[in-house]
Amino acid sequence: MNGIQEPPEIWTDEIGALRIRVELLKDQEELVVFYGSSSLRLWDSLGQDMAPLNVLNLAFGGSTYAWCSYFFEEVFAGVHPRRVVLYNGDNDLGHGLSPDEVLSDYQELVGKIQKHTPEAQIIVIGVKPSPSKDHQLDELEEVNRGIVRHLESIGGQYIDVYGPMLDAVGNTRPELFEADMLHMNEQGYDIWRHVIRNELMSE
């Protein structure tokens, strides 16, 4: 795993809260688990937006594919979803990892999911285009292409939010984001809500 040292203490409580969320889960039938970074963690209406799907949000802020892999066994102990929806990439590239390193960490996480729950379908939301990452759009696209190739090889599903979040001439859209130009506002989540729900419900 790339960029892994000691996990920040700030995550102790957050990972503990995720474990409690799993322990309190009463229904795992047709369960869809969302796992990744703050773009998922901050999606407060996720359960409502994906209804009637049975969803569980196990995302934690600041995560990367490497950190999701690091905490996977702890967070997923006792939960065996039918589908796992992943989102990372912003923080990975922000920490200076190359697209190849991001893809390596992504594949390591997928391998752990497949070992834990072989029958689970892997679904990946492509890295979103945000104004704060304008200088890395080529790298974002390279990561997304690599994820698409890998998912094709394992029978997974790719959800493209990259294209729908650009304007008519291919530029990022500041109006979809909070002041930091990285985290989405309600307009941004409106796009995710529509695109991701349609993809998950079309199966």
Order of alpha helices (4+ residues) and beta strands (2+ residues): alpha-beta-alpha-alpha-beta-alpha-beta-alpha-alpha-beta-alpha-beta-alpha
